[in-house]
Amino acid sequence: MTAFDGILFSEIVATIFYTFFGLFLLLGSWWLIEALTPFSLRKELEEDQNTAIAIVMGAMFIALAIIIAAVMRA
């Protein structure tokens, strides 16, 4: 008996689907936040190297990832 005997094909397909779905939601949220802020987040992060915005955006993406994972698990 190998370690992969209990894995079903449908579980692999679901994992791949939810991976891309989660990435799509994270990229969509980045686009939405970029559109709603009065300044360019990309300019603030790349050119001005604004550490505070980087920390806030990183925390937001971690929170979104936790929420998406909880929704997919339920």
C-alpha atoms as one frame of an Amber mdcrd trajectory, in Angstrom:
protein
   0.000   0.000   0.000   1.460   3.330  -1.049   0.829   6.784   0.356  -1.191
   7.805  -2.719  -3.780   5.007  -2.632  -6.349   7.049  -0.714  -6.217  10.110
  -3.004  -9.092  10.420  -5.435  -8.863  12.131  -8.815 -11.731  14.459  -7.837
  -9.719  15.673  -4.830  -6.792  16.592  -7.085  -9.067  18.460  -9.499 -10.781
  20.287  -6.621  -7.421  21.293  -5.151  -6.240  22.703  -8.473  -9.547  24.519
  -9.009  -9.571  26.089  -5.554  -5.917  27.086  -5.882  -6.619  29.082  -9.023
  -9.897  30.400  -7.592  -8.067  31.685  -4.503  -5.367  33.318  -6.643  -8.056
  34.947  -8.772  -9.755  36.351  -5.662  -6.472  37.704  -4.291  -5.576  39.358
  -7.601  -9.111  40.732  -7.885  -8.873  42.232  -4.430  -5.515  43.828  -5.331
  -7.114  45.378  -8.413 -10.088  46.618  -6.390  -7.914  48.208  -3.714  -5.686
  49.762  -6.387  -8.776  51.240  -8.047 -10.264  52.598  -4.784  -7.168  54.255
  -3.349  -6.502  57.855  -4.407  -2.799  57.111  -5.007  -0.892  54.429  -6.893
  -0.008  51.549  -4.600   2.528  50.284  -7.097   4.357  53.629  -7.119   4.263
  53.829  -3.316   5.667  50.308  -2.949   8.237  50.288  -5.759   9.520  53.838
  -6.112   8.877  55.423  -2.726   9.473  52.158  -0.806   6.714  52.954   1.668
   7.145  50.272   4.330   3.897  51.092   6.115   1.796  50.438   3.008   3.734
  47.225   2.365   2.969  45.965   5.875  -0.724  46.868   5.610  -1.067  45.232
   2.181   0.759  42.116   3.361  -1.501  41.832   6.396  -4.547  42.309   4.197
  -3.481  39.513   1.853  -2.798  37.178   4.771  -6.260  37.941   6.158  -7.864
  37.371   2.752  -6.008  34.080   2.367  -7.264  32.915   5.769 -10.843  33.888
   4.887 -10.684  32.200   1.471  -9.215  29.037   2.993 -11.937  28.960   5.658
 -14.680  29.366   3.056 -13.235  26.623   0.867 -12.884  24.270   3.819 -16.484
  24.700   4.987
